[in-house]
Amino acid sequence: MDDNRVGDQAADAANGLKGSITAAMGTVTDLAGQTRSAAVEAGSSIQDAAIKAARQVGDAAAKTYEHGARAGEYVSRNTAEQPLLALLIAGAIGYGIAYMIHRN
């Protein structure tokens, strides 16, 4: 009789342990699913931010290019209209740069 009772207790303990392990695995599985969902959401947010930043950089580059092209046209037109003034301005800029370099 004692052997049966010990065997029953061992079986009950094993069943309890099995239930605990099953519950723990369920919890781990739930946590893994939540972690995966959070990672997917974070990745999506980062991707959206990168796409938005790329668009903004592209727009800024296009505007900068347009401003540079207009400035180049302006300088070319004014240089063609007043070559002596353009030469004097270029000389003054060159002299200023040379003065700053050799000032030491």
NORSUL-V711877 format. One record per residue. RES is the residue in one letter. OMEGA is omega in whole degrees, 0 to 359 (* if undefined). BURIAL is I if it has 24 or more other C-alpha atoms within 12 Angstrom, else O. D_LAST is the distance of its C-alpha to the last C-alpha in Angstrom with 2 decimals. Layout:
res:RES omega:OMEGA burial:BURIAL d_last:D_LAST
res:RES omega:OMEGA burial:BURIAL d_last:D_LAST
This chain:
res:M omega:180 burial:O d_last:106.87
res:D omega:179 burial:O d_last:103.98
res:D omega:179 burial:O d_last:102.53
res:N omega:181 burial:O d_last:102.69
res:R omega:178 burial:O d_last:101.02
res:V omega:178 burial:O d_last:98.17
res:G omega:178 burial:O d_last:97.80
res:D omega:179 burial:O d_last:97.76
res:Q omega:178 burial:O d_last:95.14
res:A omega:179 burial:O d_last:93.01
res:A omega:178 burial:O d_last:93.42
res:D omega:179 burial:O d_last:92.52
res:A omega:179 burial:O d_last:89.42
res:A omega:178 burial:O d_last:88.42
res:N omega:177 burial:O d_last:88.95
res:G omega:178 burial:O d_last:86.92
res:L omega:178 burial:O d_last:84.09
res:K omega:179 burial:O d_last:84.29
res:G omega:179 burial:O d_last:84.06
res:S omega:179 burial:O d_last:81.06
res:I omega:180 burial:O d_last:79.27
res:T omega:178 burial:O d_last:80.09
res:A omega:180 burial:O d_last:78.77
res:A omega:179 burial:O d_last:75.57
res:M omega:177 burial:O d_last:75.05
res:G omega:178 burial:O d_last:75.59
res:T omega:179 burial:O d_last:72.95
res:V omega:179 burial:O d_last:70.47
res:T omega:178 burial:O d_last:71.26
res:D omega:179 burial:O d_last:70.70
res:L omega:178 burial:O d_last:67.36
res:A omega:178 burial:O d_last:66.30
res:G omega:178 burial:O d_last:67.28
res:Q omega:179 burial:O d_last:65.32
res:T omega:179 burial:O d_last:62.25
res:R omega:179 burial:O d_last:62.56
res:S omega:179 burial:O d_last:62.95
res:A omega:179 burial:O d_last:59.88
res:A omega:179 burial:O d_last:57.84
res:V omega:180 burial:O d_last:59.08
res:E omega:178 burial:O d_last:58.28
res:A omega:178 burial:O d_last:54.75
res:G omega:178 burial:O d_last:54.19
res:S omega:179 burial:O d_last:55.50
res:S omega:179 burial:O d_last:53.22
res:I omega:179 burial:O d_last:50.15
res:Q omega:178 burial:O d_last:51.24
res:D omega:179 burial:O d_last:51.75
res:A omega:179 burial:O d_last:48.31
res:A omega:178 burial:O d_last:46.72
res:I omega:179 burial:O d_last:48.66
res:K omega:179 burial:O d_last:47.65
res:A omega:179 burial:O d_last:43.95
res:A omega:177 burial:O d_last:44.22
res:R omega:180 burial:O d_last:45.83
res:Q omega:178 burial:O d_last:43.16
res:V omega:178 burial:O d_last:40.36
res:G omega:178 burial:O d_last:42.31
res:D omega:179 burial:O d_last:42.78
res:A omega:179 burial:O d_last:39.11
res:A omega:179 burial:O d_last:38.16
res:A omega:179 burial:O d_last:40.75
res:K omega:179 burial:O d_last:39.53
res:T omega:178 burial:O d_last:35.88
res:Y omega:179 burial:O d_last:37.09
res:E omega:179 burial:O d_last:39.16
res:H omega:179 burial:O d_last:36.31
res:G omega:179 burial:O d_last:34.06
res:A omega:178 burial:O d_last:36.91
res:R omega:179 burial:O d_last:37.53
res:A omega:178 burial:O d_last:33.89
res:G omega:177 burial:O d_last:33.90
res:E omega:180 burial:O d_last:37.15
res:Y omega:180 burial:O d_last:35.84
res:V omega:180 burial:O d_last:32.76
res:S omega:181 burial:O d_last:35.02
res:R omega:181 burial:O d_last:37.61
res:N omega:177 burial:O d_last:35.26
res:T omega:178 burial:O d_last:33.50
res:A omega:181 burial:O d_last:36.96
res:E omega:183 burial:O d_last:38.12
res:Q omega:184 burial:O d_last:35.15
res:P omega:181 burial:O d_last:33.27
res:L omega:178 burial:O d_last:31.61
res:L omega:178 burial:O d_last:30.15
res:A omega:179 burial:O d_last:28.94
res:L omega:178 burial:O d_last:27.25
res:L omega:179 burial:O d_last:25.51
res:I omega:179 burial:O d_last:24.33
res:A omega:178 burial:O d_last:23.07
res:G omega:180 burial:O d_last:21.19
res:A omega:178 burial:O d_last:19.60
res:I omega:179 burial:O d_last:18.57
res:G omega:178 burial:O d_last:17.14
res:Y omega:180 burial:O d_last:15.19
res:G omega:178 burial:O d_last:13.82
res:I omega:179 burial:O d_last:12.82
res:A omega:179 burial:O d_last:11.20
res:Y omega:181 burial:O d_last:9.26
res:M omega:180 burial:O d_last:8.07
res:I omega:186 burial:O d_last:7.35
res:H omega:182 burial:O d_last:5.51
res:R omega:184 burial:O d_last:3.79
res:N omega:* burial:O d_last:0.00
